[in-house]
Amino acid sequence: MLGAMLASLFFWAQGALAGTVLVVGDSISAALGVETSQGWVALLERRLTERGLEHRVVNASISGDTSAGGLARLPGLLAAHRPELVIIELGGNDGLRGQPPQQLQQNLASMIDRSRSVGARVLLLGVQLPPNYGSRYNQAFIRVYASLAEEKQVPLVPFFLEGVGGVPGMMQADGIHPTARAQPQLLDNLWPTLEPLL
């Protein structure tokens, strides 16, 4: 009995030391249209293992999710996984639906605050919209992420799809979702900002 209790404590301690990386995103992080094992989140998990970083990665991304959806789901995710780090990749669907940038900013700010309230660090991944949404709206959208990074002092990857969006072979036929070929680039885009947080 005592041996079993000690073993349980040992494995609990190992899990606590390892820490959990929680990814809360939309179809970009859910790897819509490609094999999940090829998505950037799965590649992140492999890279952490290869580098001896014993972190568990939980992908809580849902295709079609908005910042409001992510905010609604977050308390349960934080309670269930007790993450050390929360990566937020949301906003694309807010923009595609023409929702007010101010609402996006409020939702993301609340997600940052709630994550920090349980002791988690936060990494924010910035989103940009296709040019057909108009310069004024697009610029307001971009400013949401820059403003939050400054106001909340949170690390930011300004444009997560850098080198992917609009690049031949990197986007699926819908022009919205990255191909399997693009997934390593997505990981490389966030890695320099992510690595110091681990």
Stockholm file with secondary structure:
# STOCKHOLM 1.0

chainA/1-198         MLGAMLASLFFWAQGALAGTVLVVGDSISAALGVETSQGWVALLERRLTERGLEHRVVNASISGDTSAGGLARLPGLLAAHRPELVIIELGGNDGLRGQPPQQLQQNLASMIDRSRSVGARVLLLGVQLPPNYGSRYNQAFIRVYASLAEEKQVPLVPFFLEGVGGVPGMMQADGIHPTARAQPQLLDNLWPTLEPLL
#=GR chainA/1-198 SS CHHHHHHHHHHHHHHHHHCEEEEEECHHHHTTTSCGGGSHHHHHHHHHHHTTCCCEEEECCCTTCCHHHHHHHHHHHHHHHCCSEEEEECCHHHHHTTCCHHHHHHHHHHHHHHHHHTTCEEEEECCCCCGGGCHHHHHHHHHHHHHHHHHHTCCEESCTTTTTTTCTTTBCTTSSSBCGGGHHHHHHHHHHHHGGGC
#=GC SS_cons         CHHHHHHHHHHHHHHHHHCEEEEEECHHHHTTTSCGGGSHHHHHHHHHHHTTCCCEEEECCCTTCCHHHHHHHHHHHHHHHCCSEEEEECCHHHHHTTCCHHHHHHHHHHHHHHHHHTTCEEEEECCCCCGGGCHHHHHHHHHHHHHHHHHHTCCEESCTTTTTTTCTTTBCTTSSSBCGGGHHHHHHHHHHHHGGGC
//
